[in-house]
């Protein structure tokens, strides 16, 4: 038996042994202290709730991913929390840095507004590696809103918003610990706890540490498949809950180093024969936020709130001899007024906001150690105001209309209208919804795309970059169908996003260059069609099936073409089985992605092409087995169990100092099957 097989067998045996001890401990005995004659034991009623559900009480198209859904996989961080979600894709941007990028409605994560507790976050320089900055055990829930979202949180949302809610200090007092390890040499430890200092004051502490000890090179190309990441992060939160005044504050620090590149090299080139190609990215990040709310009319949910946040993000990245060093300072302030009238029939939200982004960048875009570096700064201040009205009728019709006006110190005025409609019919059996709106985004050519330095491509940045402007339209139908003993959840939707101006990353015009430029008014769009059904096959067995069609077209100056590295079709099957009243839980998700177009290749000296013009469909299977105890759980799982991986994710890996090296042509997994195991401990003190 292989080493991996022995580990798996040992863990399963330990799990069954622990389960047997727990079952034996629960067997009835005749010893004193047992139940007296005629005395009833405690009765536990268990009802299974879908851990991911569509929110039908609001106007927006929002999916709620609960903590129960996050436990279906290891979910080491936010980037690994969408395994069983058909709407959100998370893909590697390259085969060297470990950077992951969200795709929603066919477009990259830069068009998704990232929020933590409804505060804009993970912007600019943090967008590339930010999905790894939020540990999975810290998250209480995730809300994914598609299409033009509420104007309350700003003008940036184009394809949607993803909001993360952290564990709250004012919740029941608890202590939790989570440990994780995998066969690729990565280990994690998370701890969290909170305490109620007084009936009104509470505080919480969240800790996370991870380290990748081993160098894994499954395809033998001399480059490690996954970066060696060392990360420490901590958050301290405070909350005050008064009769009318509510206060929250938190501070968070993060230190991360990710190191990748060659662990061995056999090139005959004089330089690389003595010096391996190394990628080294060092990050330091500080966050501070405070929320203040005064409730002046409890009956009508009338309140005034002030939100303040500040972030400093420092990143020092080296790709061989190419450099990108950035310090980004962000300040955000929002003053809000909200109130309802006539028993919630009418609701008004209005407010003022201020957003500041400051970038101090130094970079070298050529692979020469003695070449000079370039220094650049960007400063943008955006004050704004918004108003949003919501009508909620007893008949189930919900209409939400919002407008906001902002003025950028760099790009001028922005007017953002958005409209959402929902009509709940037949007691929730049918819900019709639709939305339309505009979104803006300030371009940051290097902050968003510096992973392209992991190639020999020349980086060309146009001087006339304009602010991105897009319109999003969409709608669909969903609801709950109640059958004898079960409830079916279904949903079908269509979204269309079109750009007036877009920051294009052109890999086609010159296969040896990355051209970052404005679309110059040329047409580009994304269309997505998705259908999803969740069906309980039995009381403890649930199946989710989904299909998505994605059509993304861009024009690099030669007419519309399919966007490269984008799969047109995706199918997903997700199974969750919880026998023995949830003591055991088995989860499995199979996703099949269709083929797509690769960026334009170039000809090699022998007349062959550098890579194929298209890629083929590929499957991915993830599964996890969990044994739950009263306060404990142990789990064993695997990712990419189909073991499909891109055969040559790095072009010309043997000669990274040459003019053909490229680690950014990634469309599929870059590592084979990965087995992991872990434990969870949670003790909650109910007051």
C-alpha positions as a printed Julia matrix, in Angstrom:
687×3 Matrix{Float64}:
   0.0    0.0     0.0
   1.28   3.48   -0.82
   2.15   6.05    1.84
  -0.99   8.05    1.0
  -3.1    4.87    1.23
  -1.67   4.04    4.67
  -2.45   7.56    5.9
  -6.02   7.4     4.61
  -6.6    3.93    6.09
  -5.18   5.03    9.42
  -7.36   8.1     9.58
 -10.49   6.1     8.7
  -9.66   3.52   11.33
  -9.1    6.23   13.94
 -12.38   7.84   12.97
 -14.32   4.57   13.31
 -12.59   3.79   16.61
 -13.46   7.22   18.02
 -17.01   6.81   16.78
 -17.24   3.43   18.53
 -16.05   4.95   21.81
 -18.63   7.73   21.49
 -21.4    5.24   20.76
 -20.35   3.04   23.7
 -20.32   6.05   25.99
 -23.93   6.75   25.04
 -25.25   3.2    25.7
 -27.78   2.94   28.59
 -26.48   1.54   31.89
 -28.03   0.28   35.11
 -25.68   2.27   37.31
 -27.09   4.81   39.78
 -27.72   8.14   38.21
 -29.46   6.63   35.17
 -33.06   7.39   34.22
 -35.68   6.62   36.84
 -38.69   4.52   35.88
 -41.16   6.59   33.92
 -38.72   9.45   33.4
 -38.37  10.71   29.82
 -34.99  11.3    28.23
 -34.23  14.45   26.28
 -35.8   14.55   22.82
 -33.77  16.17   20.03
 -35.63  17.37   16.95
 -33.4   17.82   13.91
 -34.47  19.71   10.81
 -32.11  19.93    7.83
 -31.9   23.4     6.32
 -30.35  24.05    2.92
 -26.93  25.57    3.77
 -27.04  27.71    0.6
 -30.31  29.45   -0.13
 -31.76  32.19   -2.25
 -32.85  35.23   -0.26
 -36.47  35.9    -1.28
 -37.18  38.71    1.2
 -35.08  41.33   -0.59
 -35.15  42.85   -4.04
 -31.62  41.8    -5.06
 -30.66  38.36   -6.37
 -28.62  37.19   -3.39
 -27.39  33.74   -2.35
 -26.62  33.17    1.33
 -23.78  30.72    1.96
 -24.04  29.75    5.62
 -21.4   28.36    7.96
 -22.9   24.88    7.43
 -22.03  25.12    3.72
 -18.48  26.21    4.55
 -18.01  23.02    6.6
 -18.66  20.83    3.54
 -15.03  21.33    2.49
 -11.82  22.33    4.2
 -12.43  26.0     3.24
  -9.0   27.12    4.34
  -9.75  30.62    3.03
 -12.29  32.64    1.08
 -10.87  31.47   -2.24
 -11.73  27.85   -1.36
 -15.28  28.59   -0.17
 -17.07  28.33   -3.5
 -16.35  24.68   -4.38
 -20.04  23.71   -4.49
 -21.28  27.06   -5.81
 -22.32  27.09   -9.47
 -22.26  30.89   -9.8
 -18.75  31.7    -8.61
 -15.6   30.29  -10.2
 -12.22  30.6    -8.52
  -9.25  29.93  -10.81
  -5.5   30.29  -10.61
  -4.23  33.29  -12.56
  -0.9   31.62  -13.22
   1.11  28.5   -12.46
   3.69  30.11  -10.2
   2.34  32.61   -7.66
  -0.75  30.82   -6.32
  -2.89  33.9    -7.02
  -6.58  33.07   -7.32
  -9.21  35.13   -9.04
 -12.97  35.06   -8.77
 -15.14  35.0   -11.87
 -18.78  36.03  -11.62
 -21.1   36.34  -14.62
 -18.18  35.44  -16.86
 -15.94  38.34  -15.79
 -12.93  38.53  -13.51
 -13.11  39.41   -9.85
 -12.01  42.99  -10.42
 -15.63  43.65  -11.47
 -17.0   42.1    -8.27
 -17.16  44.46   -5.31
 -15.62  42.7    -2.31
 -17.04  43.64    1.09
 -16.32  42.57    4.65
 -19.35  43.26    6.83
 -20.61  45.68    4.15
 -17.38  47.7     4.1
 -15.5   47.8     0.75
 -12.31  45.77    1.11
  -9.63  43.79   -0.78
  -9.33  46.47   -3.44
  -6.5   47.36   -5.78
  -3.19  45.84   -4.71
  -4.98  43.34   -2.44
  -7.21  41.97   -5.2
  -4.7   39.43   -6.56
  -3.97  37.51   -3.36
  -6.8   38.85   -1.18
  -8.91  35.68   -1.37
  -6.23  34.04    0.76
  -6.31  36.78    3.39
  -9.66  35.69    4.91
  -9.43  32.35    6.77
 -12.41  30.06    6.32
 -12.98  29.38   10.07
 -13.34  33.14   10.64
 -16.39  33.41    8.39
 -19.93  33.3     9.7
 -21.56  33.57    6.26
 -21.06  34.84    2.71
 -23.63  36.73    0.65
 -23.24  36.64   -3.14
 -25.33  39.26   -4.97
 -25.46  39.09   -8.75
 -25.93  41.97  -11.14
 -26.13  45.65  -10.3
 -26.23  45.7    -6.5
 -27.36  48.28   -3.98
 -25.99  51.82   -4.36
 -25.42  52.0    -0.59
 -21.95  50.45   -0.83
 -20.66  52.52   -3.73
 -20.44  52.69   -7.51
 -17.92  49.9    -8.13
 -20.12  46.82   -8.41
 -20.46  45.72  -12.06
 -21.26  42.01  -11.98
 -22.15  41.8    -8.29
 -21.03  41.94   -4.69
 -19.55  39.36   -2.32
 -19.93  40.23    1.34
 -18.22  38.27    4.13
 -19.58  38.29    7.67
 -17.04  37.4    10.37
 -17.73  35.72   13.7
 -19.32  38.24   16.05
 -18.07  39.05   19.58
 -21.65  39.62   20.8
 -22.7   36.05   19.86
 -22.85  33.27   22.46
 -19.55  32.92   24.27
 -17.5   30.23   22.56
 -14.04  28.89   21.87
 -13.18  27.21   18.57
 -10.03  25.6    17.19
  -9.47  24.24   13.68
  -6.46  22.31   12.43
  -5.64  21.23    8.87
  -2.85  19.4     7.05
  -2.47  18.0     3.54
  -0.11  15.64    1.74
   1.47  18.54   -0.15
   3.03  19.72    3.1
   0.69  22.54    4.1
  -0.51  22.94    7.7
  -2.93  25.42    9.27
  -4.14  26.26   12.73
  -7.04  28.59   13.53
  -8.4   29.69   16.89
 -11.23  32.02   17.84
 -13.03  33.0    20.98
 -15.19  35.7    22.47
 -16.22  36.83   25.91
 -18.97  39.03   27.31
 -17.27  41.49   29.62
 -20.56  43.06   30.72
 -24.16  42.65   29.55
 -23.39  45.31   26.92
 -19.65  44.98   26.14
 -18.09  41.99   24.38
 -14.83  41.27   22.62
 -13.5   38.55   20.33
 -10.13  37.35   19.1
  -9.47  35.53   15.81
  -6.09  33.93   15.05
  -4.75  32.16   11.96
  -1.39  30.65   11.02
  -0.34  28.57    8.03
   2.87  27.22    6.62
   3.75  25.16    3.56
   6.74  23.02    4.52
   7.32  21.02    1.34
   8.17  21.72   -2.28
   5.77  19.86   -4.55
   6.55  19.41   -8.24
   4.11  16.87   -9.63
   4.95  17.31  -13.31
   8.71  17.49  -12.88
   9.22  20.77  -14.73
  11.54  22.16  -12.05
   8.93  24.66  -10.73
   6.99  23.96   -7.55
   3.27  23.56   -8.29
   2.04  25.51   -5.28
   3.85  28.39   -3.6
   5.25  27.98   -0.12
   3.05  30.36    1.85
   3.73  31.45    5.4
   0.97  33.58    6.84
   0.09  34.95   10.27
  -3.0   37.07   10.79
  -5.03  38.18   13.79
  -8.16  40.22   14.42
  -9.47  41.73   17.63
 -13.1   42.9    17.7
 -15.17  44.87   20.19
 -18.92  45.43   20.37
 -21.22  47.53   22.54
 -24.97  46.86   22.42
 -27.03  49.55   24.06
 -30.74  50.23   24.04
 -30.31  52.81   21.27
 -26.58  53.12   20.58
 -24.64  50.31   18.86
 -20.88  50.28   18.45
 -18.4   47.94   16.79
 -14.68  48.27   16.21
 -11.94  45.99   15.03
  -8.28  45.88   14.13
  -6.56  43.29   11.99
  -2.93  42.66   11.04
  -1.53  40.28    8.41
   1.97  39.18    7.49
   2.46  36.85    4.55
   5.34  35.56    2.49
   4.79  33.44   -0.61
   7.81  31.94   -2.29
   7.73  30.03   -5.54
   9.7   29.35   -8.67
  12.4   26.83   -9.52
  13.55  24.27   -7.01
  15.86  22.7    -9.59
  17.01  23.71  -13.03
  18.91  22.06  -15.84
  19.08  24.73  -18.49
  22.32  25.18  -20.34
  21.93  28.96  -20.28
  24.86  30.51  -18.43
  22.76  32.63  -16.09
  20.04  30.17  -15.12
  22.61  27.39  -14.74
  23.87  29.22  -11.67
  20.82  31.16  -10.52
  17.33  29.66  -10.23
  14.25  31.7   -11.14
  12.58  32.7    -7.86
   9.28  34.45   -7.14
   9.18  36.1    -3.73
   6.17  38.15   -2.57
   6.15  39.7     0.89
   2.97  41.38    2.19
   2.14  43.39    5.28
  -1.42  44.61    5.83
  -3.2   46.59    8.55
  -6.96  47.18    8.79
  -9.0   49.26   11.21
 -12.76  49.82   11.21
 -15.5   51.21   13.42
 -19.29  51.22   13.12
 -21.57  53.51   15.08
 -25.37  53.51   14.94
 -28.02  55.44   16.83
 -31.57  54.07   16.69
 -34.05  56.91   17.06
 -37.21  55.0    16.05
 -37.19  51.3    16.91
 -40.7   50.66   15.68
 -39.81  51.84   12.17
 -36.14  50.82   12.19
 -35.09  54.45   12.05
 -31.35  54.92   12.53
 -28.33  57.07   11.76
 -25.02  55.26   11.26
 -21.39  56.23   10.71
 -18.89  53.73    9.29
 -15.15  54.45    9.16
 -12.34  52.22    7.94
  -8.65  52.58    7.12
  -6.29  50.12    5.44
  -2.59  50.07    4.61
  -1.33  47.4     2.23
   2.4   46.96    1.57
   3.57  44.43   -0.99
   7.09  43.71   -2.21
   7.05  41.32   -5.17
   9.99  39.95   -7.15
   9.51  37.83  -10.28
  13.04  36.84  -11.16
  14.61  40.27  -11.61
  11.3   42.02  -12.29
  10.0   44.02   -9.33
   6.72  45.45   -8.15
   6.62  47.3    -4.84
   3.47  49.07   -3.76
   2.05  50.79   -0.71
  -1.68  51.39   -0.91
  -3.54  53.49    1.65
  -7.35  53.37    1.69
  -9.76  55.49    3.7
 -13.53  54.99    3.67
 -16.32  56.86    5.42
 -20.08  56.47    5.13
 -22.82  58.4     6.93
 -26.26  56.77    6.52
 -29.86  57.52    7.41
 -32.53  54.81    7.22
 -36.21  54.62    8.13
 -39.41  52.76    7.26
 -42.99  54.0     7.08
 -46.46  52.42    7.19
 -45.42  49.08    8.68
 -42.56  48.63    6.25
 -44.47  49.47    3.08
 -42.0   52.28    2.32
 -38.31  52.44    3.23
 -35.72  55.12    2.56
 -31.94  54.92    2.81
 -29.8   57.93    2.05
 -26.29  58.99    2.89
 -22.91  60.49    2.12
 -19.65  58.68    1.45
 -15.97  59.42    0.98
 -13.39  57.09   -0.53
  -9.65  57.73   -0.82
  -7.04  55.52   -2.52
  -3.35  56.35   -2.57
  -0.8   54.22   -4.46
   2.95  54.58   -4.15
   4.51  52.19   -6.69
   8.02  51.3    -7.75
   8.55  48.72  -10.48
  10.98  47.19  -12.96
   9.34  45.48  -15.93
  12.44  43.93  -17.5
  14.36  40.89  -16.3
  17.68  42.71  -15.88
  19.06  43.0   -12.33
  20.86  46.3   -13.02
  18.0   48.03  -14.85
  16.56  51.14  -13.21
  13.22  51.08  -11.44
  10.33  53.43  -12.19
   8.43  55.31   -9.5
   4.8   56.28   -9.83
   2.0   57.56   -7.61
  -1.78  57.61   -7.91
  -4.13  59.59   -5.7
  -7.9   59.45   -6.04
 -10.49  61.04   -3.76
 -14.18  60.32   -4.38
 -16.92  62.04   -2.34
 -20.45  60.9    -3.09
 -24.11  60.86   -2.07
 -26.91  58.37   -2.61
 -30.62  57.8    -2.06
 -32.46  54.5    -2.25
 -36.19  53.86   -1.95
 -37.79  50.44   -1.37
 -41.46  49.51   -1.76
 -42.56  46.23   -0.12
 -46.22  45.43   -0.73
 -48.34  42.77    1.04
 -48.89  41.12   -2.36
 -45.2   40.15   -2.5
 -43.97  42.88   -4.84
 -40.64  44.44   -3.83
 -39.21  47.36   -5.81
 -35.91  49.05   -4.96
 -34.67  52.08   -6.89
 -31.44  53.88   -6.08
 -29.27  56.63   -7.48
 -25.92  57.99   -6.42
 -23.64  60.77   -7.57
 -19.88  60.65   -7.03
 -17.04  62.85   -8.2
 -13.58  61.41   -8.77
 -10.56  63.7    -8.49
  -9.1   61.82  -11.48
 -12.07  60.97  -13.7
 -14.78  63.49  -12.89
 -18.5   62.92  -12.31
 -20.21  59.56  -12.01
 -23.98  59.04  -12.01
 -25.08  55.56  -10.93
 -28.74  54.53  -11.31
 -29.88  51.04  -10.27
 -33.26  49.31  -10.17
 -34.31  45.96   -8.65
 -37.7   44.26   -8.82
 -38.96  41.06   -7.21
 -42.43  39.56   -7.12
 -43.01  36.6    -4.78
 -46.02  34.56   -5.9
 -47.82  31.42   -4.76
 -46.48  31.59   -1.2
 -42.89  31.46   -2.35
 -43.37  28.76   -4.99
 -42.51  31.31   -7.67
 -40.32  34.38   -7.39
 -39.69  36.61  -10.41
 -36.84  39.13  -10.26
 -34.92  41.53  -12.44
 -32.32  44.28  -12.2
 -30.59  46.95  -14.24
 -27.83  49.37  -13.38
 -24.55  51.04  -14.12
 -21.16  50.53  -12.51
 -17.77  52.25  -12.61
 -14.26  51.13  -11.87
 -10.98  53.03  -11.72
  -8.23  51.15  -13.62
  -5.01  50.11  -11.89
  -2.94  48.46  -14.6
  -0.12  47.0   -12.5
  -1.9   46.53   -9.17
  -4.51  44.35  -10.9
  -2.2   42.5   -13.27
   1.35  42.28  -11.97
   1.16  38.45  -11.98
   1.94  38.77  -15.72
   5.49  39.52  -14.62
   5.79  35.73  -14.2
   6.56  35.51  -17.9
   8.99  36.87  -20.44
   6.2   38.92  -22.05
   6.87  42.6   -22.44
   4.34  44.62  -20.44
   2.97  47.56  -22.42
   0.68  50.0   -20.59
  -1.19  52.62  -22.6
  -1.01  56.2   -21.36
  -4.66  57.08  -22.01
  -6.41  54.7   -19.61
  -9.99  55.76  -18.89
 -12.36  54.84  -16.12
 -14.25  51.63  -16.84
 -18.01  52.03  -17.36
 -20.42  49.1   -17.66
 -24.15  48.38  -17.64
 -25.64  45.19  -16.27
 -29.1   43.81  -16.97
 -30.54  40.55  -15.73
 -33.38  38.6   -14.26
 -34.77  35.19  -13.58
 -37.25  33.02  -11.75
 -36.93  30.7    -8.79
 -38.71  29.45   -5.75
 -39.62  26.52   -3.53
 -41.79  23.59   -4.56
 -43.19  21.63   -1.62
 -43.72  17.93   -2.2
 -44.68  15.25    0.33
 -41.73  15.04    2.7
 -39.39  17.31    0.73
 -38.9   20.79   -0.7
 -37.28  21.5    -4.07
 -35.33  24.7    -4.7
 -35.04  25.84   -8.31
 -33.68  28.89  -10.09
 -33.02  30.01  -13.66
 -31.45  33.35  -14.61
 -29.87  35.34  -17.41
 -27.46  38.3   -17.16
 -25.99  40.61  -19.76
 -23.07  42.96  -19.07
 -21.87  45.45  -21.67
 -18.99  47.93  -21.43
 -18.8   51.49  -22.68
 -15.12  51.57  -21.66
 -13.08  48.63  -20.42
  -9.49  48.03  -19.38
  -8.43  45.3   -21.81
  -5.56  42.91  -21.16
  -4.56  41.89  -24.69
  -2.57  38.66  -25.0
  -3.43  38.15  -28.7
  -1.97  41.07  -30.65
   1.6   40.16  -29.71
   2.14  36.67  -28.18
   5.34  38.01  -26.6
   3.65  40.98  -24.91
   0.87  41.96  -22.52
  -0.86  45.07  -23.83
  -2.96  46.86  -21.2
  -5.11  49.52  -22.84
  -8.54  51.12  -22.96
 -11.12  49.55  -25.27
 -11.51  52.91  -27.05
 -15.26  52.46  -27.15
 -15.06  49.1   -28.94
 -17.8   46.64  -27.97
 -17.24  43.99  -25.34
 -19.83  42.05  -23.38
 -20.62  39.03  -21.24
 -23.77  36.89  -21.33
 -24.51  34.14  -18.82
 -27.42  31.72  -18.55
 -27.68  29.5   -15.48
 -30.17  26.92  -14.2
 -29.97  25.22  -10.81
 -32.04  22.65   -8.88
 -31.61  21.39   -5.31
 -33.58  18.27   -4.48
 -33.68  16.19   -1.26
 -33.54  12.6    -2.51
 -34.12  11.37    1.03
 -34.4   12.95    4.46
 -30.61  12.95    4.84
 -29.5   13.02    1.19
 -29.54  16.19   -0.94
 -28.49  16.66   -4.56
 -27.77  19.93   -6.34
 -27.47  20.07  -10.12
 -26.56  23.16  -12.1
 -25.63  24.19  -15.63
 -24.14  27.48  -16.82
 -23.56  28.89  -20.3
 -21.04  31.73  -20.54
 -20.49  33.85  -23.64
 -17.8   36.53  -23.22
 -16.68  38.55  -26.24
 -13.95  41.19  -26.5
 -12.58  43.32  -29.32
  -8.83  43.92  -29.33
  -9.08  45.92  -32.54
  -9.74  43.12  -35.03
 -13.39  42.37  -34.27
 -15.16  40.41  -31.56
 -13.52  37.18  -30.39
 -14.08  34.8   -27.47
 -12.26  35.91  -24.37
  -9.29  33.56  -23.88
  -9.0   31.15  -20.95
 -12.77  31.22  -20.4
 -14.82  28.0   -20.49
 -18.12  28.37  -22.31
 -20.02  25.62  -20.44
 -20.0   24.37  -16.86
 -21.94  21.55  -15.25
 -22.02  20.84  -11.52
 -23.35  18.01   -9.35
 -23.1   18.33   -5.58
 -24.17  15.62   -3.12
 -24.54  15.9     0.64
 -25.36  12.87    2.8
 -25.84  13.2     6.58
 -26.83   9.8     8.02
 -27.29   8.95   11.71
 -28.83  12.33   12.5
 -25.77  14.17   11.27
 -23.14  12.19   13.2
 -21.59  11.42    9.83
 -21.49  13.69    6.81
 -20.3   12.94    3.31
 -20.03  15.68    0.68
 -18.92  15.42   -2.92
 -18.93  17.93   -5.78
 -18.19  17.15   -9.41
 -17.66  20.09  -11.77
 -17.06  19.71  -15.5
 -15.73  22.71  -17.42
 -15.85  22.8   -21.21
 -12.99  23.76  -23.44
 -12.18  27.26  -24.56
  -9.83  29.47  -26.52
  -6.19  30.01  -25.66
  -4.42  33.32  -26.37
  -2.84  33.46  -29.82
   0.24  31.19  -29.98
   3.46  31.86  -31.85
   5.58  29.66  -34.11
   8.68  27.9   -32.83
  11.85  27.52  -34.94
  10.78  23.99  -35.97
   7.47  25.32  -37.31
   5.29  23.99  -34.46
   3.08  26.19  -32.31
   4.05  27.31  -28.8
   0.75  25.92  -27.49
  -2.56  24.67  -28.88
  -5.13  27.26  -29.92
  -7.82  25.68  -27.74
  -8.03  23.54  -24.63
 -10.25  20.53  -23.93
 -12.97  19.96  -21.29
 -11.81  18.79  -17.88
 -13.46  17.48  -14.68
 -12.79  18.25  -11.04
 -14.0   16.14   -8.12
 -13.82  17.19   -4.47
 -15.07  15.07   -1.57
 -14.99  15.12    2.22
 -16.02  12.74    5.01
 -16.76  14.25    8.44
 -17.45  12.6    11.79
 -19.23  14.92   14.23
 -19.17  14.63   18.0
 -20.69  16.9    20.61
 -17.91  19.49   20.53
 -15.54  17.88   18.06
 -15.41  16.97   14.41
 -12.71  15.27   12.39
 -12.66  15.28    8.62
 -10.84  13.64    5.74
 -11.11  14.89    2.19
  -9.59  15.33   -1.2
  -9.41  17.97   -3.9
  -9.15  17.34   -7.64
  -9.66  13.62   -7.08
  -9.99  13.09  -10.82
  -6.26  14.0   -10.85
  -6.67  16.03  -14.03
  -4.01  18.68  -14.39
  -2.62  20.83  -17.13
   0.35  18.93  -18.55
   2.55  21.97  -19.26
   1.18  24.93  -17.3
   4.52  26.73  -17.66
   5.79  27.35  -21.18
   9.54  26.75  -21.58
   9.97  26.09  -17.87
  13.54  24.87  -18.44
  14.66  28.34  -19.53
  12.85  30.99  -17.45
  15.42  33.64  -18.34
  14.72  33.21  -22.05
  12.18  34.96  -24.3
   9.61  32.12  -24.39
   8.99  31.59  -20.67
   5.33  32.07  -19.65
   3.6   30.87  -16.46
   0.29  32.65  -17.15
  -1.27  30.28  -19.73
  -3.37  28.48  -17.1
  -6.85  27.07  -17.76
  -7.05  23.97  -15.51
  -5.7   22.61  -12.21
  -1.92  22.69  -11.98
  -1.57  19.95   -9.37
  -2.91  16.42   -9.13
  -5.1   14.86   -6.46
  -4.54  16.3    -3.0
  -5.58  14.54    0.23
  -6.13  16.46    3.45
  -7.32  15.89    7.01
  -8.25  18.07    9.94
 -10.24  18.6    13.1
 -12.64  21.15   14.52
 -13.37  21.88   18.15
 -16.13  24.19   19.31
 -17.43  24.85   22.8
 -20.3   27.3    23.19
 -21.51  28.64   26.52
 -25.18  29.49   26.24
 -26.22  32.23   28.62
